[in-house]
């Protein structure tokens, strides 16, 4: 799977809501990249399913997008903390907060240079 991923992934733990028509399922994002994320939650969807996803970033910004399940692993046991279970979601279209999302991911990069104000 890792050879099919695009871009660097950064470990995070963010609250998420998701679903097919409405965002009525709850879950968490455990890693994030410029093009997608890993989502684990109350409900598992098969690869190819189009989902709506809402996440709240650490800085308080809200992001909403549509994406497709690229791969998934269902829970092997009825344990809410089966960390390996979840879905890889590829972002297809941002509905709200695209700039917040991309800026957030960029700030997670170790090569990100902090902007310093210009002196006048």
Residue pairs with C-beta under 8 A, 6 or more apart in sequence:
1 71
1 88
4 70
5 33
5 88
6 33
6 34
6 35
6 36
7 33
7 34
7 35
8 33
8 109
9 31
9 32
9 33
9 38
10 31
10 32
10 33
10 105
10 108
10 109
11 30
11 31
12 29
12 30
12 31
12 32
12 58
12 108
13 28
13 29
13 30
14 28
14 29
14 32
14 55
14 56
14 57
14 58
15 26
15 28
15 29
15 55
15 56
16 26
16 27
16 28
16 29
16 39
16 41
16 53
16 54
16 55
17 23
17 24
17 25
17 26
17 27
17 53
17 54
17 55
18 25
18 27
18 39
18 41
18 51
18 52
18 53
18 54
19 25
19 43
19 51
19 52
20 45
20 49
20 50
20 51
20 52
21 52
22 52
23 52
23 53
23 54
23 64
25 41
25 42
25 43
26 41
26 42
27 39
27 40
27 41
27 42
27 86
28 39
28 40
28 41
29 37
29 38
29 39
29 55
30 38
30 39
30 40
30 83
30 86
31 37
31 38
32 38
32 104
32 105
32 108
33 105
34 102
34 105
34 106
35 90
35 91
36 67
36 70
36 88
36 89
36 90
36 91
37 53
37 55
37 88
37 89
37 91
38 86
38 87
38 88
38 89
39 53
39 86
39 87
39 88
39 89
40 82
40 83
40 85
40 86
40 87
41 86
44 72
44 74
44 75
44 85
44 86
44 87
45 51
45 69
45 72
45 87
46 69
46 72
47 69
47 70
47 71
47 72
48 68
48 69
49 68
49 69
50 66
50 67
50 68
50 92
51 66
51 67
51 68
51 69
51 89
52 64
52 65
52 66
52 95
53 64
53 65
53 66
53 67
53 89
54 62
54 63
54 64
55 62
55 63
56 62
56 63
57 63
57 100
57 101
57 104
58 104
59 100
59 104
61 97
61 100
61 101
61 104
62 96
62 97
62 100
63 94
63 96
63 97
63 98
63 100
63 101
64 94
64 95
64 96
64 97
65 91
65 92
65 93
65 94
65 95
65 96
65 98
65 101
66 91
66 92
66 93
66 95
67 89
67 90
67 91
67 92
67 93
68 89
68 90
68 92
69 87
69 88
69 89
70 87
70 88
70 89
70 90
71 87
71 88
72 86
72 87
72 88
73 84
73 85
73 86
73 87
74 85
75 82
75 85
76 82
76 85
94 101
106 112
